[in-house]
Structures are given as structure tokens and as C-alpha cells.
């Protein structure tokens, strides 16, 4: 059996470089999380608008039906 020696490229590995890489990854994760939160806020605002439109629509229908029944009772 012959042994093969593989020459690896030298790389810089130090605690400071690991910390720097971790900080970069963390900042990317925080940026992605903030982006998701911004999108969720926009979706919640849209949902809130739709909810209020529904509430006003239902209230308008109830008032319209009450007004119609009042008109039918008048001579």
C-alpha cells in the first residue's frame, strides 16, 4: 500500500478570525431576521386594514337593515 501525501493550502486560523467570522454570520442572521420582521409588520398592517373594512362593512349592513325596517314601519 502506498501512502499519498496531500498538500493542503495554508490558511489563517486564529481565535480573532473565528470571532470575526462569527460576527459576520451573526450580523447576516440579524439582518435577515429584521427583514422578516419588517415583512411581517407589513402583512399585519394589511390584515388589520382588511379586518377594519370587514367590521365597518358589517356595521354598515346592520345600520342599513335597521334603516330599511324603519322606513317600512313609517306610513
Gaussian input, Z-matrix of N, CA and C with variables (Angstrom, degrees):
# hf/3-21g

backbone

0 1
 N
 C     1     B1
 C     2     B2     1     A1
 N     3     B3     2     A2     1     D1
 C     4     B4     3     A3     2     D2
 C     5     B5     4     A4     3     D3
 N     6     B6     5     A5     4     D4
 C     7     B7     6     A6     5     D5
 C     8     B8     7     A7     6     D6
 N     9     B9     8     A8     7     D7
 C    10    B10     9     A9     8     D8
 C    11    B11    10    A10     9     D9
 N    12    B12    11    A11    10    D10
 C    13    B13    12    A12    11    D11
 C    14    B14    13    A13    12    D12
 N    15    B15    14    A14    13    D13
 C    16    B16    15    A15    14    D14
 C    17    B17    16    A16    15    D15
 N    18    B18    17    A17    16    D16
 C    19    B19    18    A18    17    D17
 C    20    B20    19    A19    18    D18
 N    21    B21    20    A20    19    D19
 C    22    B22    21    A21    20    D20
 C    23    B23    22    A22    21    D21
 N    24    B24    23    A23    22    D22
 C    25    B25    24    A24    23    D23
 C    26    B26    25    A25    24    D24
 N    27    B27    26    A26    25    D25
 C    28    B28    27    A27    26    D26
 C    29    B29    28    A28    27    D27
 N    30    B30    29    A29    28    D28
 C    31    B31    30    A30    29    D29
 C    32    B32    31    A31    30    D30
 N    33    B33    32    A32    31    D31
 C    34    B34    33    A33    32    D32
 C    35    B35    34    A34    33    D33
 N    36    B36    35    A35    34    D34
 C    37    B37    36    A36    35    D35
 C    38    B38    37    A37    36    D36
 N    39    B39    38    A38    37    D37
 C    40    B40    39    A39    38    D38
 C    41    B41    40    A40    39    D39
 N    42    B42    41    A41    40    D40
 C    43    B43    42    A42    41    D41
 C    44    B44    43    A43    42    D42
 N    45    B45    44    A44    43    D43
 C    46    B46    45    A45    44    D44
 C    47    B47    46    A46    45    D45
 N    48    B48    47    A47    46    D46
 C    49    B49    48    A48    47    D47
 C    50    B50    49    A49    48    D48
 N    51    B51    50    A50    49    D49
 C    52    B52    51    A51    50    D50
 C    53    B53    52    A52    51    D51
 N    54    B54    53    A53    52    D52
 C    55    B55    54    A54    53    D53
 C    56    B56    55    A55    54    D54
 N    57    B57    56    A56    55    D55
 C    58    B58    57    A57    56    D56
 C    59    B59    58    A58    57    D57
 N    60    B60    59    A59    58    D58
 C    61    B61    60    A60    59    D59
 C    62    B62    61    A61    60    D60
 N    63    B63    62    A62    61    D61
 C    64    B64    63    A63    62    D62
 C    65    B65    64    A64    63    D63
 N    66    B66    65    A65    64    D64
 C    67    B67    66    A66    65    D65
 C    68    B68    67    A67    66    D66
 N    69    B69    68    A68    67    D67
 C    70    B70    69    A69    68    D68
 C    71    B71    70    A70    69    D69
 N    72    B72    71    A71    70    D70
 C    73    B73    72    A72    71    D71
 C    74    B74    73    A73    72    D72
 N    75    B75    74    A74    73    D73
 C    76    B76    75    A75    74    D74
 C    77    B77    76    A76    75    D75
 N    78    B78    77    A77    76    D76
 C    79    B79    78    A78    77    D77
 C    80    B80    79    A79    78    D78
 N    81    B81    80    A80    79    D79
 C    82    B82    81    A81    80    D80
 C    83    B83    82    A82    81    D81
 N    84    B84    83    A83    82    D82
 C    85    B85    84    A84    83    D83
 C    86    B86    85    A85    84    D84
 N    87    B87    86    A86    85    D85
 C    88    B88    87    A87    86    D86
 C    89    B89    88    A88    87    D87
 N    90    B90    89    A89    88    D88
 C    91    B91    90    A90    89    D89
 C    92    B92    91    A91    90    D90
 N    93    B93    92    A92    91    D91
 C    94    B94    93    A93    92    D92
 C    95    B95    94    A94    93    D93
 N    96    B96    95    A95    94    D94
 C    97    B97    96    A96    95    D95
 C    98    B98    97    A97    96    D96
 N    99    B99    98    A98    97    D97
 C   100   B100    99    A99    98    D98
 C   101   B101   100   A100    99    D99
 N   102   B102   101   A101   100   D100
 C   103   B103   102   A102   101   D101
 C   104   B104   103   A103   102   D102
 N   105   B105   104   A104   103   D103
 C   106   B106   105   A105   104   D104
 C   107   B107   106   A106   105   D105
 N   108   B108   107   A107   106   D106
 C   109   B109   108   A108   107   D107
 C   110   B110   109   A109   108   D108
 N   111   B111   110   A110   109   D109
 C   112   B112   111   A111   110   D110
 C   113   B113   112   A112   111   D111
 N   114   B114   113   A113   112   D112
 C   115   B115   114   A114   113   D113
 C   116   B116   115   A115   114   D114
 N   117   B117   116   A116   115   D115
 C   118   B118   117   A117   116   D116
 C   119   B119   118   A118   117   D117
 N   120   B120   119   A119   118   D118
 C   121   B121   120   A120   119   D119
 C   122   B122   121   A121   120   D120
 N   123   B123   122   A122   121   D121
 C   124   B124   123   A123   122   D122
 C   125   B125   124   A124   123   D123
 N   126   B126   125   A125   124   D124
 C   127   B127   126   A126   125   D125
 C   128   B128   127   A127   126   D126
 N   129   B129   128   A128   127   D127
 C   130   B130   129   A129   128   D128
 C   131   B131   130   A130   129   D129
 N   132   B132   131   A131   130   D130
 C   133   B133   132   A132   131   D131
 C   134   B134   133   A133   132   D132
 N   135   B135   134   A134   133   D133
 C   136   B136   135   A135   134   D134
 C   137   B137   136   A136   135   D135
 N   138   B138   137   A137   136   D136
 C   139   B139   138   A138   137   D137
 C   140   B140   139   A139   138   D138
 N   141   B141   140   A140   139   D139
 C   142   B142   141   A141   140   D140
 C   143   B143   142   A142   141   D141
 N   144   B144   143   A143   142   D142
 C   145   B145   144   A144   143   D143
 C   146   B146   145   A145   144   D144
 N   147   B147   146   A146   145   D145
 C   148   B148   147   A147   146   D146
 C   149   B149   148   A148   147   D147
 N   150   B150   149   A149   148   D148
 C   151   B151   150   A150   149   D149
 C   152   B152   151   A151   150   D150
 N   153   B153   152   A152   151   D151
 C   154   B154   153   A153   152   D152
 C   155   B155   154   A154   153   D153
 N   156   B156   155   A155   154   D154
 C   157   B157   156   A156   155   D155
 C   158   B158   157   A157   156   D156
 N   159   B159   158   A158   157   D157
 C   160   B160   159   A159   158   D158
 C   161   B161   160   A160   159   D159
 N   162   B162   161   A161   160   D160
 C   163   B163   162   A162   161   D161
 C   164   B164   163   A163   162   D162
 N   165   B165   164   A164   163   D163
 C   166   B166   165   A165   164   D164
 C   167   B167   166   A166   165   D165
 N   168   B168   167   A167   166   D166
 C   169   B169   168   A168   167   D167
 C   170   B170   169   A169   168   D168
 N   171   B171   170   A170   169   D169
 C   172   B172   171   A171   170   D170
 C   173   B173   172   A172   171   D171
 N   174   B174   173   A173   172   D172
 C   175   B175   174   A174   173   D173
 C   176   B176   175   A175   174   D174
 N   177   B177   176   A176   175   D175
 C   178   B178   177   A177   176   D176
 C   179   B179   178   A178   177   D177
 N   180   B180   179   A179   178   D178
 C   181   B181   180   A180   179   D179
 C   182   B182   181   A181   180   D180
 N   183   B183   182   A182   181   D181
 C   184   B184   183   A183   182   D182
 C   185   B185   184   A184   183   D183
 N   186   B186   185   A185   184   D184
 C   187   B187   186   A186   185   D185
 C   188   B188   187   A187   186   D186
 N   189   B189   188   A188   187   D187
 C   190   B190   189   A189   188   D188
 C   191   B191   190   A190   189   D189
 N   192   B192   191   A191   190   D190
 C   193   B193   192   A192   191   D191
 C   194   B194   193   A193   192   D192
 N   195   B195   194   A194   193   D193
 C   196   B196   195   A195   194   D194
 C   197   B197   196   A196   195   D195
 N   198   B198   197   A197   196   D196
 C   199   B199   198   A198   197   D197
 C   200   B200   199   A199   198   D198
 N   201   B201   200   A200   199   D199
 C   202   B202   201   A201   200   D200
 C   203   B203   202   A202   201   D201
 N   204   B204   203   A203   202   D202
 C   205   B205   204   A204   203   D203
 C   206   B206   205   A205   204   D204
 N   207   B207   206   A206   205   D205
 C   208   B208   207   A207   206   D206
 C   209   B209   208   A208   207   D207
 N   210   B210   209   A209   208   D208
 C   211   B211   210   A210   209   D209
 C   212   B212   211   A211   210   D210
 N   213   B213   212   A212   211   D211
 C   214   B214   213   A213   212   D212
 C   215   B215   214   A214   213   D213
 N   216   B216   215   A215   214   D214
 C   217   B217   216   A216   215   D215
 C   218   B218   217   A217   216   D216
 N   219   B219   218   A218   217   D217
 C   220   B220   219   A219   218   D218
 C   221   B221   220   A220   219   D219
 N   222   B222   221   A221   220   D220
 C   223   B223   222   A222   221   D221
 C   224   B224   223   A223   222   D222

   B1=1.4316
   B2=1.5204
   B3=1.2837
   B4=1.4611
   B5=1.5156
   B6=1.2948
   B7=1.4534
   B8=1.5112
   B9=1.2920
   B10=1.4623
   B11=1.5154
   B12=1.2691
   B13=1.4614
   B14=1.5224
   B15=1.2999
   B16=1.4585
   B17=1.5248
   B18=1.3085
   B19=1.4652
   B20=1.5172
   B21=1.3243
   B22=1.4505
   B23=1.5123
   B24=1.3304
   B25=1.4569
   B26=1.5162
   B27=1.3042
   B28=1.4671
   B29=1.5313
   B30=1.2934
   B31=1.4547
   B32=1.5213
   B33=1.3057
   B34=1.4641
   B35=1.5254
   B36=1.2825
   B37=1.4553
   B38=1.5241
   B39=1.2547
   B40=1.4543
   B41=1.5204
   B42=1.3191
   B43=1.4724
   B44=1.5224
   B45=1.3169
   B46=1.4649
   B47=1.5249
   B48=1.3369
   B49=1.4611
   B50=1.5269
   B51=1.3259
   B52=1.4597
   B53=1.5259
   B54=1.3160
   B55=1.4535
   B56=1.5284
   B57=1.3132
   B58=1.4634
   B59=1.5310
   B60=1.3261
   B61=1.4628
   B62=1.5204
   B63=1.3160
   B64=1.4634
   B65=1.5263
   B66=1.3230
   B67=1.4640
   B68=1.5229
   B69=1.3340
   B70=1.4626
   B71=1.5193
   B72=1.3256
   B73=1.4620
   B74=1.5237
   B75=1.3184
   B76=1.4639
   B77=1.5222
   B78=1.3120
   B79=1.4695
   B80=1.5239
   B81=1.3294
   B82=1.4640
   B83=1.5282
   B84=1.3235
   B85=1.4597
   B86=1.5280
   B87=1.3212
   B88=1.4645
   B89=1.5287
   B90=1.3256
   B91=1.4600
   B92=1.5303
   B93=1.3194
   B94=1.4663
   B95=1.5238
   B96=1.3256
   B97=1.4592
   B98=1.5293
   B99=1.3293
   B100=1.4648
   B101=1.5218
   B102=1.3260
   B103=1.4636
   B104=1.5311
   B105=1.3211
   B106=1.4675
   B107=1.5246
   B108=1.3222
   B109=1.4645
   B110=1.5255
   B111=1.3322
   B112=1.4639
   B113=1.5216
   B114=1.3451
   B115=1.4685
   B116=1.5232
   B117=1.3277
   B118=1.4664
   B119=1.5302
   B120=1.3313
   B121=1.4614
   B122=1.5222
   B123=1.3323
   B124=1.4664
   B125=1.5228
   B126=1.3265
   B127=1.4630
   B128=1.5232
   B129=1.3265
   B130=1.4641
   B131=1.5261
   B132=1.3262
   B133=1.4623
   B134=1.5232
   B135=1.3390
   B136=1.4662
   B137=1.5218
   B138=1.3250
   B139=1.4539
   B140=1.5224
   B141=1.3310
   B142=1.4596
   B143=1.5248
   B144=1.3412
   B145=1.4646
   B146=1.5238
   B147=1.3347
   B148=1.4691
   B149=1.5199
   B150=1.3051
   B151=1.4636
   B152=1.5239
   B153=1.3376
   B154=1.4591
   B155=1.5241
   B156=1.3245
   B157=1.4606
   B158=1.5213
   B159=1.3168
   B160=1.4623
   B161=1.5202
   B162=1.3339
   B163=1.4653
   B164=1.5242
   B165=1.3433
   B166=1.4607
   B167=1.5218
   B168=1.3119
   B169=1.4638
   B170=1.5166
   B171=1.3258
   B172=1.4664
   B173=1.5308
   B174=1.3201
   B175=1.4657
   B176=1.5241
   B177=1.3198
   B178=1.4661
   B179=1.5229
   B180=1.3324
   B181=1.4648
   B182=1.5202
   B183=1.3174
   B184=1.4707
   B185=1.5277
   B186=1.3330
   B187=1.4649
   B188=1.5187
   B189=1.3228
   B190=1.4706
   B191=1.5198
   B192=1.3232
   B193=1.4703
   B194=1.5267
   B195=1.3089
   B196=1.4628
   B197=1.5134
   B198=1.3127
   B199=1.4650
   B200=1.5203
   B201=1.3333
   B202=1.4627
   B203=1.5221
   B204=1.3371
   B205=1.4536
   B206=1.5285
   B207=1.3237
   B208=1.4527
   B209=1.5262
   B210=1.3373
   B211=1.4596
   B212=1.5287
   B213=1.3118
   B214=1.4638
   B215=1.5184
   B216=1.3119
   B217=1.4639
   B218=1.5331
   B219=1.3150
   B220=1.4692
   B221=1.5259
   B222=1.3427
   B223=1.4746
   B224=1.4965
   A1=109.29
   A2=115.66
   A3=118.61
   A4=110.10
   A5=115.28
   A6=121.14
   A7=109.35
   A8=115.16
   A9=119.43
   A10=108.10
   A11=115.89
   A12=120.98
   A13=107.80
   A14=114.70
   A15=119.76
   A16=107.51
   A17=114.30
   A18=118.93
   A19=108.38
   A20=116.35
   A21=121.40
   A22=109.38
   A23=113.72
   A24=117.82
   A25=108.74
   A26=116.62
   A27=118.25
   A28=109.54
   A29=116.03
   A30=119.85
   A31=108.52
   A32=113.53
   A33=119.22
   A34=108.47
   A35=115.61
   A36=120.45
   A37=107.31
   A38=115.04
   A39=119.97
   A40=107.65
   A41=117.70
   A42=119.35
   A43=113.21
   A44=117.54
   A45=120.17
   A46=110.59
   A47=117.43
   A48=120.42
   A49=110.75
   A50=116.76
   A51=119.69
   A52=109.93
   A53=116.26
   A54=120.95
   A55=110.48
   A56=116.94
   A57=121.21
   A58=110.49
   A59=116.59
   A60=120.34
   A61=110.69
   A62=116.20
   A63=120.08
   A64=111.04
   A65=116.82
   A66=120.47
   A67=110.78
   A68=117.18
   A69=119.80
   A70=111.15
   A71=116.72
   A72=120.53
   A73=110.04
   A74=116.72
   A75=120.84
   A76=111.06
   A77=117.21
   A78=119.44
   A79=110.65
   A80=118.04
   A81=120.81
   A82=110.78
   A83=116.53
   A84=120.20
   A85=110.88
   A86=117.07
   A87=120.85
   A88=109.80
   A89=117.44
   A90=120.59
   A91=110.44
   A92=117.27
   A93=120.82
   A94=110.75
   A95=116.89
   A96=120.86
   A97=110.96
   A98=117.03
   A99=120.54
   A100=111.46
   A101=116.54
   A102=120.91
   A103=110.29
   A104=116.26
   A105=120.00
   A106=111.05
   A107=116.74
   A108=119.99
   A109=111.47
   A110=116.85
   A111=120.24
   A112=110.64
   A113=116.79
   A114=119.94
   A115=111.33
   A116=117.01
   A117=120.25
   A118=111.28
   A119=116.73
   A120=120.08
   A121=111.04
   A122=116.81
   A123=120.56
   A124=109.66
   A125=117.23
   A126=120.28
   A127=111.60
   A128=117.16
   A129=120.35
   A130=111.21
   A131=117.64
   A132=120.52
   A133=110.74
   A134=117.14
   A135=120.63
   A136=110.69
   A137=116.09
   A138=120.59
   A139=110.93
   A140=116.37
   A141=120.60
   A142=110.80
   A143=116.92
   A144=120.47
   A145=110.61
   A146=115.98
   A147=119.64
   A148=111.34
   A149=116.47
   A150=120.59
   A151=110.56
   A152=117.11
   A153=119.67
   A154=111.43
   A155=117.51
   A156=119.66
   A157=110.95
   A158=116.94
   A159=120.99
   A160=110.64
   A161=117.04
   A162=120.80
   A163=110.14
   A164=117.62
   A165=120.17
   A166=111.26
   A167=116.99
   A168=120.19
   A169=111.83
   A170=116.85
   A171=120.61
   A172=110.15
   A173=116.84
   A174=119.96
   A175=110.75
   A176=117.59
   A177=121.51
   A178=111.73
   A179=116.40
   A180=120.05
   A181=111.25
   A182=117.29
   A183=120.73
   A184=110.08
   A185=116.66
   A186=119.61
   A187=111.60
   A188=117.48
   A189=120.62
   A190=110.68
   A191=117.02
   A192=119.63
   A193=110.68
   A194=118.47
   A195=121.66
   A196=111.55
   A197=116.56
   A198=121.13
   A199=110.75
   A200=117.60
   A201=121.27
   A202=111.44
   A203=116.97
   A204=119.03
   A205=110.84
   A206=117.07
   A207=121.24
   A208=110.50
   A209=117.78
   A210=121.47
   A211=110.70
   A212=118.06
   A213=121.21
   A214=111.74
   A215=117.97
   A216=121.80
   A217=111.71
   A218=117.85
   A219=120.75
   A220=109.99
   A221=117.38
   A222=119.48
   A223=113.48
   D1=130.68
   D2=179.01
   D3=-100.95
   D4=140.94
   D5=179.34
   D6=-91.27
   D7=134.71
   D8=177.71
   D9=-108.22
   D10=128.27
   D11=177.08
   D12=-99.41
   D13=124.58
   D14=179.01
   D15=-102.98
   D16=128.15
   D17=178.74
   D18=-88.68
   D19=116.87
   D20=177.36
   D21=-90.55
   D22=147.40
   D23=176.56
   D24=-71.93
   D25=138.70
   D26=177.94
   D27=-69.17
   D28=143.17
   D29=177.36
   D30=-137.16
   D31=155.09
   D32=-179.37
   D33=-86.76
   D34=122.67
   D35=179.23
   D36=-134.70
   D37=110.13
   D38=-179.89
   D39=-144.74
   D40=156.11
   D41=179.13
   D42=-54.47
   D43=-35.58
   D44=-179.84
   D45=-65.96
   D46=-38.45
   D47=179.22
   D48=-70.14
   D49=-37.46
   D50=177.27
   D51=-64.35
   D52=-41.69
   D53=179.06
   D54=-64.65
   D55=-41.51
   D56=178.85
   D57=-62.94
   D58=-43.22
   D59=178.50
   D60=-64.56
   D61=-40.85
   D62=178.25
   D63=-63.52
   D64=-40.48
   D65=178.71
   D66=-64.24
   D67=-39.58
   D68=178.17
   D69=-64.76
   D70=-44.37
   D71=179.02
   D72=-63.81
   D73=-42.46
   D74=179.17
   D75=-62.92
   D76=-41.80
   D77=179.88
   D78=-66.23
   D79=-36.34
   D80=176.07
   D81=-65.65
   D82=-40.47
   D83=179.17
   D84=-65.93
   D85=-41.11
   D86=178.86
   D87=-65.56
   D88=-40.93
   D89=178.49
   D90=-62.96
   D91=-42.68
   D92=178.44
   D93=-64.57
   D94=-39.89
   D95=178.78
   D96=-65.26
   D97=-42.04
   D98=177.49
   D99=-63.46
   D100=-38.40
   D101=177.47
   D102=-63.01
   D103=-43.95
   D104=177.89
   D105=-62.59
   D106=-42.58
   D107=178.98
   D108=-62.86
   D109=-39.81
   D110=177.83
   D111=-62.51
   D112=-44.10
   D113=178.40
   D114=-64.12
   D115=-38.73
   D116=178.17
   D117=-64.78
   D118=-39.36
   D119=178.27
   D120=-62.77
   D121=-41.18
   D122=178.43
   D123=-63.88
   D124=-43.94
   D125=179.18
   D126=-64.18
   D127=-38.82
   D128=178.62
   D129=-66.39
   D130=-37.91
   D131=177.27
   D132=-63.98
   D133=-41.88
   D134=177.44
   D135=-62.53
   D136=-43.93
   D137=179.96
   D138=-63.53
   D139=-39.43
   D140=178.85
   D141=-63.97
   D142=-42.06
   D143=177.58
   D144=-60.92
   D145=-45.00
   D146=179.20
   D147=-62.78
   D148=-39.66
   D149=179.15
   D150=-62.79
   D151=-46.20
   D152=179.63
   D153=-65.55
   D154=-37.67
   D155=175.86
   D156=-61.68
   D157=-39.66
   D158=177.38
   D159=-64.90
   D160=-45.15
   D161=179.68
   D162=-61.17
   D163=-45.99
   D164=179.33
   D165=-65.67
   D166=-36.23
   D167=177.69
   D168=-63.94
   D169=-45.22
   D170=178.69
   D171=-64.31
   D172=-44.11
   D173=178.66
   D174=-62.38
   D175=-39.73
   D176=177.78
   D177=-63.51
   D178=-40.91
   D179=178.11
   D180=-64.72
   D181=-42.41
   D182=178.90
   D183=-63.02
   D184=-44.19
   D185=178.03
   D186=-64.68
   D187=-39.53
   D188=179.28
   D189=-64.80
   D190=-42.48
   D191=178.08
   D192=-64.93
   D193=-40.57
   D194=176.54
   D195=-62.82
   D196=-41.03
   D197=178.93
   D198=-66.20
   D199=-40.86
   D200=178.03
   D201=-64.07
   D202=-43.70
   D203=179.48
   D204=-66.01
   D205=-32.85
   D206=176.42
   D207=-67.28
   D208=-38.84
   D209=179.26
   D210=-67.41
   D211=-35.39
   D212=-179.82
   D213=-70.84
   D214=-27.05
   D215=-178.61
   D216=-82.49
   D217=-21.92
   D218=179.85
   D219=-76.18
   D220=147.89
   D221=-179.12
   D222=-71.77

